[in-house]
Amino acid sequence: MGTTTFESVRDTQINLVEAITPSLLPTALFEQHRSEQDFRTWATENTQACFRRFSIVDLFDYEPSLVSNTDVEFVVGAQEVVVSYPEDFRYGLNSLKDMRDLMRSDMYLIDTELGQRGTANYTDSHAVLTSYTHEDDEGISFLTLTFTFRFYRSV
C-alpha cells in the first residue's frame, strides 16, 4: 500500500487543473494563484487579472483516523478549490448568464479531473466532490468546490 501527503495530493491536483483545456473560451487556461496573499482578497483587488485563477486550500477539517498502526494511518480531510471570474463582458452577449454557464462547465471539468471520475489521475489518494457554491463579490464571482480526500499517510 502506498502512502502520500496532503502536499503531494495538492501538487498533483494543481497540475491536473492547469492541464485542463476549457470547453468554453478555451484560449484562457486555468492558472494557479501563487499565494502571496489571501486568494479572494487578491482577486477582488485585481479583477481583470483573475480570470480562471484558482487556489487549492487544505480546510484542516480532518476526521480522526479510524485505521492506524505504527507505520501507516488512513486520513480523511477536506479541501477547497476556488476559481475566480471577473464580472465583465468577456463571456458573451448575455454577460452574467454566460459567465455562470462557463462556471458550470468549468466546475464539471474540474470535478472530472479531481473528483471520483478522475480516480485514475491519482496513485495514492482519492477525492470526491461534496459541495459547490457560487459567490458574488464586488465585480467578481467565485466558484468554490469542496472535496473530501482520502489517503494513507506514513506516521
Residue pairs with C-beta under 8 A, 6 or more apart in sequence:
1 72
1 152
2 123
2 124
2 152
3 72
3 124
3 151
3 152
3 153
3 154
4 123
4 124
4 125
4 151
4 152
4 153
5 153
6 58
6 75
6 77
6 79
6 149
6 151
8 124
9 122
9 125
9 127
9 149
9 151
10 56
10 58
10 79
12 121
12 122
12 125
13 56
13 81
13 113
13 114
13 127
14 32
14 56
16 113
16 114
16 118
16 121
17 30
17 32
17 54
17 56
17 81
17 110
17 113
17 114
18 29
18 30
18 31
18 32
19 113
20 29
20 30
20 109
20 110
20 113
21 29
22 28
22 29
22 30
22 52
22 102
22 105
22 106
22 109
23 105
23 109
24 101
24 102
24 105
24 106
25 90
25 91
25 102
28 51
28 52
29 52
30 52
30 53
30 54
30 83
30 106
31 52
31 53
31 54
32 53
32 54
32 55
32 56
33 39
33 42
33 43
33 53
33 54
33 55
35 55
36 42
39 53
39 55
39 57
39 82
39 84
40 82
40 84
40 137
40 142
42 50
43 50
43 53
43 84
43 140
43 142
44 137
44 138
44 139
44 140
47 86
47 87
47 88
47 139
47 140
48 86
48 88
50 84
50 85
50 86
50 140
51 84
51 85
51 86
51 90
52 83
52 84
52 85
52 106
53 83
53 84
54 81
54 82
54 83
54 84
55 80
55 81
55 82
56 79
56 80
56 81
57 79
57 80
57 82
58 77
58 78
58 79
59 77
59 78
59 79
59 80
59 146
60 77
61 77
61 78
62 75
62 76
62 77
62 78
63 76
63 77
65 73
65 74
65 75
66 74
67 73
67 74
68 74
68 155
70 155
71 154
71 155
72 152
72 153
72 154
72 155
73 152
73 153
73 155
74 150
74 151
74 152
74 153
75 149
75 150
75 151
75 152
75 153
76 148
76 149
76 150
77 148
77 149
78 130
78 146
78 147
78 148
78 149
79 127
79 146
79 147
79 149
80 144
80 145
80 146
80 147
81 110
81 114
81 144
81 145
81 146
81 147
82 142
82 143
82 144
82 145
83 103
83 106
83 110
83 142
83 143
83 145
84 140
84 141
84 142
85 99
85 102
85 103
85 140
85 141
85 142
85 143
86 139
86 140
87 95
87 96
87 99
87 136
87 139
87 140
87 141
88 95
89 95
91 98
91 99
91 101
91 102
92 98
99 141
100 134
100 141
103 134
103 141
103 143
106 143
107 132
107 143
107 145
110 145
111 117
111 118
111 129
111 145
112 118
113 121
114 121
114 127
114 129
114 145
114 147
115 127
115 128
115 129
115 147
116 126
116 127
116 128
116 129
118 127
119 126
124 151
124 152
125 149
125 150
125 151
126 149
126 150
126 151
127 147
127 148
127 149
127 150
128 147
128 148
128 149
129 145
129 146
129 147
130 146
130 147
130 148
131 145
131 146
132 143
132 144
132 145
132 146
133 143
133 144
134 141
134 142
134 143
134 144
135 141
135 142
135 144
